[in-house]
Amino acid sequence: MSLLDTPLRSHDTTPALSAVDARWVDLHAALIAAGVPPLPGDSSAVRALARSLDDATVGAVVAWIDSAAATRQGGVRSCGSR
């Protein structure tokens, strides 16, 4: 093997997020981007939503948050665009 060869990996060291964790991150990111700072207890509420809702529903909620934020900031955006 030369110095320029890519080393072989025996396993990927990057842990994947669970579906619930990914939904939790998506919801928190949307709220923060919309200017809603996390308050005490919010993480528990967002975690409950992430556990209860499927990916498509969380996607719709994130789109609603994005749309409301854009409208509040003076822009008009349909809920379907991301």
C-alpha positions as CSV (number, residue, x, y, z in Angstrom):
1,M,0.0,0.0,0.0
2,S,1.4,3.4,-0.9
3,L,1.0,6.6,1.1
4,L,-1.8,7.8,-1.2
5,D,-4.0,4.7,-0.9
6,T,-7.1,5.0,1.2
7,P,-6.9,2.9,4.3
8,L,-9.4,0.2,4.7
9,R,-11.9,0.6,7.5
10,S,-12.9,-2.4,9.5
11,H,-16.1,-0.6,10.6
12,D,-17.6,2.8,10.4
13,T,-17.0,4.8,13.5
14,T,-19.7,7.3,12.9
15,P,-22.8,6.4,15.0
16,A,-26.1,6.7,13.2
17,L,-28.9,8.6,14.9
18,S,-32.0,6.6,15.7
19,A,-35.2,7.7,14.0
20,V,-36.5,9.3,17.2
21,D,-33.2,11.2,17.7
22,A,-33.3,12.4,14.1
23,R,-36.9,13.6,14.5
24,W,-35.9,15.3,17.8
25,V,-33.0,17.1,16.1
26,D,-35.2,18.2,13.1
27,L,-37.9,19.6,15.4
28,H,-35.3,21.4,17.7
29,A,-33.5,22.8,14.6
30,A,-36.7,24.1,13.1
31,L,-37.7,25.8,16.4
32,I,-34.3,27.4,16.8
33,A,-34.2,28.5,13.2
34,A,-37.6,30.1,13.7
35,G,-36.3,32.1,16.6
36,V,-37.9,30.0,19.3
37,P,-35.3,29.5,22.0
38,P,-35.4,26.3,24.0
39,L,-36.8,26.8,27.5
40,P,-36.7,24.4,30.4
41,G,-39.0,21.4,29.7
42,D,-39.0,22.0,25.9
43,S,-36.6,19.1,25.3
44,S,-38.9,16.7,27.1
45,A,-41.9,18.0,25.0
46,V,-40.0,17.7,21.8
47,R,-38.8,14.2,22.7
48,A,-42.4,13.2,23.3
49,L,-43.4,14.5,19.9
50,A,-40.4,12.8,18.2
51,R,-41.4,9.5,19.8
52,S,-45.1,9.8,19.0
53,L,-45.0,11.1,15.4
54,D,-43.7,9.4,12.3
55,D,-41.2,11.0,9.9
56,A,-43.8,12.3,7.5
57,T,-45.8,14.0,10.3
58,V,-42.6,15.6,11.8
59,G,-41.8,16.8,8.2
60,A,-45.1,18.5,8.0
61,V,-44.7,20.1,11.5
62,V,-41.2,21.3,10.5
63,A,-42.7,22.8,7.3
64,W,-45.4,24.6,9.3
65,I,-42.8,26.0,11.7
66,D,-40.6,27.1,8.7
67,S,-43.6,28.7,7.0
68,A,-44.7,30.6,10.2
69,A,-41.2,31.9,10.7
70,A,-40.9,33.0,7.1
71,T,-44.3,34.8,7.3
72,R,-43.3,36.4,10.6
73,Q,-40.1,37.7,9.0
74,G,-42.0,39.2,6.1
75,G,-41.7,36.4,3.5
76,V,-44.4,34.3,2.2
77,R,-43.7,30.6,1.9
78,S,-46.0,27.7,1.2
79,C,-46.0,24.8,3.7
80,G,-44.9,22.4,1.0
81,S,-41.6,24.2,0.2
82,R,-38.5,23.5,2.2
